[in-house]
Amino acid sequence: MKASAPSIHQFDSISALMRYLGLPAPMHPLVVLVPSGNLRVPAEDSGDTFILTFYKVSFKIDFKGQVKYGQGYYDFEEGGLAFIAPHQRTMAMNDPQEYEGYTFFFHPDLIRNYQLGRTISRYGFFSYAVAEALFLSAKEKRIIDGLFAVMQEELQNNIDQFSQDVMVSHIELLLNYSNRFYNRQFLTRKAKYNDLVDRMNAYLSERFDAEKSLLSGLPTVQEVADHLAVSPRFLTDMLKSLTGQNTQQHIQDRLIEKAKDILSTSDRSVAEIAYQLGFEHPQSFNRLFRRKTQVSPIAFRQSFH
């Protein structure tokens, strides 16, 4: 237990982080691969907040137990991958248990002049919370372990004119495999994520209650994600895998279904319904309804009479 308030440590270079951890300087200043058991912060800094201005990928193979990141615990019982983008805050906790794996750091400057530098934002898992990490099957672990072994061997070579090209290619391959494995996870854990969708729908039904919507306006993606205790990017990726829609589209569809119910069972005006659902302007409701149903709210109501 720290006697003083937790501190914030920011590292702007991988070399500075290695010095802080008492590890050898990296062979390449923009990338390093470290056995996870070597990453131990000084005891007096355990529990402090750390901000890295570079990417971090953690790969745990056979660890049994939990590791704390941020405000929560990540269960590594099955082993897996966790991704952290630059400037995200994490909490360092020295764990007494040993486990196999690697931690891979790479600086944005490594990929800046490559296509990957322009497309890395498409790999949404860098925006996931650590608790939404990628759980790997035994076969998937072998693939990732093999990739890291090749990367480690490359980093031990003398730097030449091809070193950066090769390393960026390895990183892109790692991220593409991770995309594939995440999609598999959404499908194989479908029951778990269907439960999340059910909780989302229940929340939206409650939010479309007249009084709550009048006070709070339309529900936002961030609001729904916060209620479900997941990151917005994870929620969208999960929904797209299961339903083909992103979170905003899902919210809009639920809203239109609620609007249809009110239009077909009440005599409230279209403007009253729009305000009840959280719209500031009835015209916005009319446009959305027409775009989603191909008819106006009034025409929809008239079809019931």
C-alpha positions in Angstrom: 0.0 0.0 0.0 1.4 3.4 -1.0 1.7 5.9 1.8 1.4 8.8 -0.6 -1.1 9.6 -3.3 -0.5 7.7 -6.6 1.8 9.5 -9.1 1.5 9.8 -12.9 4.5 8.6 -14.9 4.6 9.6 -18.6 7.1 8.1 -21.0 7.7 9.7 -24.4 10.3 7.2 -25.7 10.7 3.4 -25.4 14.3 3.9 -24.3 13.2 6.0 -21.3 10.7 3.3 -20.3 13.5 0.6 -20.5 15.8 2.7 -18.3 13.0 3.2 -15.8 12.4 -0.6 -15.7 16.2 -1.3 -15.4 16.2 -3.1 -18.7 18.8 -3.0 -21.5 18.3 -0.2 -24.1 16.4 -1.5 -27.2 18.3 -2.5 -30.3 15.9 -0.3 -32.2 14.8 3.0 -30.5 11.2 2.7 -31.9 10.4 -0.9 -31.1 11.1 -3.5 -28.4 9.9 -6.9 -27.4 10.2 -7.9 -23.7 9.5 -11.1 -21.9 6.5 -10.2 -19.7 8.1 -11.5 -16.5 10.8 -8.8 -16.9 8.3 -5.9 -16.7 8.3 -5.0 -13.0 8.0 -1.4 -11.9 9.8 -0.3 -8.7 7.7 -1.5 -5.6 7.1 2.1 -4.5 5.4 2.9 -7.9 3.1 -0.1 -7.9 -0.4 1.3 -8.3 0.7 4.5 -10.0 -0.8 5.6 -13.3 1.4 5.2 -16.4 1.0 7.1 -19.7 2.9 5.8 -22.8 3.1 7.8 -26.0 3.5 4.6 -28.0 1.6 1.4 -28.6 1.7 -1.6 -26.3 0.6 -5.2 -27.0 0.6 -7.7 -24.2 0.6 -11.4 -24.9 0.0 -13.8 -22.0 0.2 -17.6 -22.8 -0.4 -19.7 -19.7 -0.9 -17.3 -16.9 -3.7 -18.2 -14.4 -5.2 -15.4 -12.4 -5.9 -11.7 -12.8 -3.8 -8.7 -13.6 -5.1 -5.2 -12.7 -5.2 -2.5 -15.4 -6.9 0.9 -14.9 -9.8 0.5 -12.6 -10.5 -3.2 -13.3 -9.0 -6.6 -13.5 -8.4 -8.6 -16.6 -8.8 -12.3 -16.3 -6.0 -14.0 -18.2 -7.2 -17.5 -17.3 -7.2 -18.6 -21.0 -4.3 -16.5 -22.1 -4.7 -13.7 -24.6 -3.8 -10.4 -26.1 -4.5 -6.9 -24.8 -3.9 -3.7 -26.8 -3.2 -0.2 -25.6 -2.9 2.9 -27.9 -0.7 5.9 -27.2 -1.8 8.2 -24.4 -4.1 5.8 -22.7 -3.8 5.6 -18.9 -3.0 2.3 -17.3 -2.2 1.3 -13.7 0.9 -0.7 -13.1 0.6 -3.5 -10.6 3.5 -5.9 -9.8 2.0 -9.4 -9.7 3.7 -12.1 -7.7 2.8 -14.8 -10.2 5.1 -15.7 -13.1 3.6 -16.3 -16.5 4.8 -16.8 -20.0 4.4 -14.2 -22.7 5.7 -11.0 -24.3 5.0 -7.3 -24.1 5.6 -5.5 -27.4 6.1 -1.7 -27.6 6.3 0.2 -30.9 6.3 4.0 -31.4 4.0 5.7 -33.9 7.1 7.0 -35.7 7.9 3.5 -36.7 4.8 3.3 -39.0 4.3 6.9 -39.7 5.5 6.8 -43.4 3.8 3.5 -44.1 0.3 2.6 -45.1 -0.2 1.1 -41.6 0.4 4.5 -40.1 -2.7 5.8 -42.0 -4.9 2.7 -41.3 -4.0 1.6 -37.8 -7.1 3.4 -36.4 -9.1 0.8 -38.2 -7.9 -1.8 -35.7 -10.6 -0.9 -33.2 -9.2 -3.1 -30.4 -6.7 -0.4 -29.6 -9.6 1.5 -28.2 -11.1 -1.4 -26.2 -10.8 -1.5 -22.5 -8.3 -4.1 -21.3 -11.1 -6.2 -19.8 -12.3 -6.6 -23.5 -9.1 -8.3 -24.4 -8.7 -11.1 -27.0 -9.0 -14.6 -25.5 -7.1 -17.1 -27.7 -7.6 -20.8 -28.4 -4.6 -23.1 -28.2 -4.1 -23.0 -32.0 -4.3 -19.2 -32.0 -1.8 -18.9 -29.2 0.7 -21.0 -31.2 0.3 -18.6 -34.2 0.8 -15.5 -32.1 3.7 -17.1 -30.2 5.3 -17.9 -33.6 4.9 -14.3 -34.8 6.5 -12.9 -31.7 9.4 -15.4 -32.0 10.1 -14.2 -35.5 9.9 -10.6 -34.4 12.3 -11.3 -31.6 14.7 -12.9 -34.0 14.4 -9.9 -36.3 15.1 -7.5 -33.5 18.3 -9.3 -32.7 19.7 -8.8 -36.2 21.8 -5.8 -37.0 19.8 -2.9 -38.3 19.9 -2.5 -42.1 17.9 -0.7 -44.8 15.2 -3.4 -44.7 14.8 -3.7 -40.9 12.0 -1.2 -40.6 10.1 -2.6 -43.6 10.3 -6.1 -42.2 9.2 -5.1 -38.7 6.2 -3.0 -40.0 5.1 -6.0 -42.1 5.3 -8.3 -38.9 3.2 -5.8 -37.0 0.6 -5.6 -39.7 0.4 -9.4 -39.8 -0.1 -9.5 -36.0 -2.9 -6.9 -36.2 -4.6 -8.7 -39.1 -4.5 -12.0 -37.2 -5.9 -10.2 -34.1 -8.8 -8.9 -36.2 -9.6 -12.4 -37.4 -9.4 -13.8 -33.9 -11.6 -11.1 -32.4 -14.3 -11.8 -35.0 -14.1 -15.5 -34.0 -14.4 -14.5 -30.3 -17.6 -12.5 -31.0 -19.1 -15.6 -32.6 -17.9 -18.3 -30.3 -19.0 -16.3 -27.2 -22.3 -15.4 -28.9 -24.4 -16.2 -25.9 -22.5 -13.8 -23.7 -22.7 -11.0 -26.3 -26.4 -11.7 -27.0 -27.0 -11.1 -23.3 -25.2 -7.7 -23.7 -27.5 -6.8 -26.7 -30.5 -7.8 -24.5 -29.3 -5.5 -21.8 -28.7 -2.7 -24.3 -32.3 -3.1 -25.7 -33.8 -3.0 -22.2 -31.9 0.2 -21.4 -33.0 1.8 -24.6 -36.6 0.9 -24.0 -36.4 2.5 -20.6 -34.6 5.6 -22.0 -37.4 6.1 -24.6 -39.8 6.6 -21.7 -41.4 10.0 -22.2 -40.1 11.7 -19.1 -36.5 10.5 -19.4 -36.1 11.3 -23.1 -37.6 14.8 -22.6 -35.0 15.5 -19.9 -32.0 13.7 -21.4 -32.5 14.0 -25.2 -31.5 11.2 -27.6 -29.3 8.4 -26.1 -25.7 8.6 -27.4 -23.3 5.8 -28.2 -21.1 6.8 -25.3 -24.0 6.9 -22.9 -25.1 3.4 -23.8 -21.5 2.0 -23.7 -21.0 3.6 -20.2 -24.3 1.9 -19.0 -23.1 -1.5 -20.3 -19.5 -0.9 -18.8 -17.9 -1.5 -22.2 -15.9 0.8 -24.5 -17.8 2.4 -27.4 -15.6 0.8 -30.1 -15.9 -2.6 -28.6 -19.7 -2.3 -28.5 -19.8 -1.2 -32.2 -17.5 -4.0 -33.3 -19.5 -6.6 -31.3 -22.8 -5.4 -32.7 -21.5 -5.3 -36.3 -20.3 -8.9 -35.9 -23.6 -10.1 -34.6 -26.1 -7.9 -36.4 -24.3 -6.1 -39.2 -25.1 -2.7 -37.6 -23.0 -0.3 -35.6 -24.2 1.1 -32.3 -25.7 4.3 -33.7 -27.7 2.3 -36.3 -28.9 0.0 -33.6 -30.1 2.9 -31.4 -31.9 4.5 -34.3 -33.7 1.2 -35.2 -34.9 0.8 -31.6 -36.1 4.4 -31.6 -38.0 3.9 -34.9 -39.7 0.8 -33.5 -40.7 2.8 -30.4 -42.0 5.6 -32.7 -44.0 3.1 -34.7 -45.7 1.8 -31.5 -46.7 5.3 -30.4 -47.9 6.3 -33.9 -50.1 3.2 -34.2 -51.6 3.2 -30.7 -52.0 6.9 -29.8 -53.3 10.2 -31.2 -50.4 12.3 -30.2 -49.1 14.6 -32.8 -45.8 13.9 -34.7 -44.2 16.8 -32.9 -45.2 15.5 -29.5 -43.8 12.1 -30.3 -40.6 13.6 -31.6 -40.1 15.5 -28.3 -41.1 12.5 -26.3 -38.3 10.5 -28.0 -35.7 13.1 -27.2 -35.5 15.1 -30.5 -35.0 18.8 -30.2 -36.7 19.5 -33.6 -39.6 17.5 -35.1 -38.0 17.9 -38.5 -35.1 15.8 -37.5 -37.4 13.0 -36.4 -39.3 13.2 -39.6 -36.1 12.9 -41.7 -34.9 9.9 -39.7 -38.3 8.1 -39.8 -38.6 8.6 -43.6 -35.0 7.4 -44.2 -35.5 4.3 -42.1 -39.0 3.4 -43.3 -39.4 5.1 -46.7 -42.6 6.8 -45.5 -43.4 9.8 -43.4 -44.7 9.4 -39.8 -48.1 10.7 -40.9 -48.3 8.2 -43.8 -47.3 5.4 -41.5 -50.1 6.3 -39.0 -52.6 6.6 -41.8 -51.9 3.0 -42.9 -53.5 1.8 -39.7 -56.8 3.6 -40.4 
